[in-house]
């Protein structure tokens, strides 16, 4: 049985826990984890660009801190009319940053800054940026305007033409996402959901 199928068997239980904010409750967490069986523990990875960028462009990070990633070295930057979020600096007073880098494409491009980096506020490092779901689907945090489902923001857009609503939640060593498919009809909150189900997360990049 596939990862998505096994998790979907208890989708109603996990989704209800996530939406109710109860996924961290010890009793329900143990019950859900035990019923799901041997789902691999979620890996938590702190991403850093690697390699030497061959493309160098001019830009600025005057927009300030990243909206996608809650880290002191992450920024929201512009190159021409294009926004890159996050971009990464190697020092608080760096004269360039690395943008357009992801776990799937870690090298990115180097952006030479036309002005110094702004002051970065306090960070907690809790923001999940990119998720790899248990079935291999990749989801990235949406920094622009988006809608909502079940009083939860559509936080992540996924490669399977689905979304993840709200924040990932842990059940023991396994984190779960509440994934939705949406149709063409709209409610007052946003697109009308066709399916809402829980799925395990294989890797979280922060």
SULNORLIN-V143589 format. One record per helix or strand of 2 or more residues. SS is the DSSP state (alpha for helix, beta for strand). FROM is the first residue (numbers start at 0). TO is the last residue. If there is no record, write none. Layout:
{{SS,FROM,TO} {SS,FROM,TO}}
//
This chain:
{{alpha,2,7} {alpha,10,19} {alpha,25,35} {beta,42,44} {beta,55,59} {beta,73,78} {beta,81,87} {beta,95,98} {beta,108,112} {beta,129,132} {beta,137,140} {beta,147,148} {beta,151,157} {beta,162,170} {beta,173,185} {beta,190,204}}
//
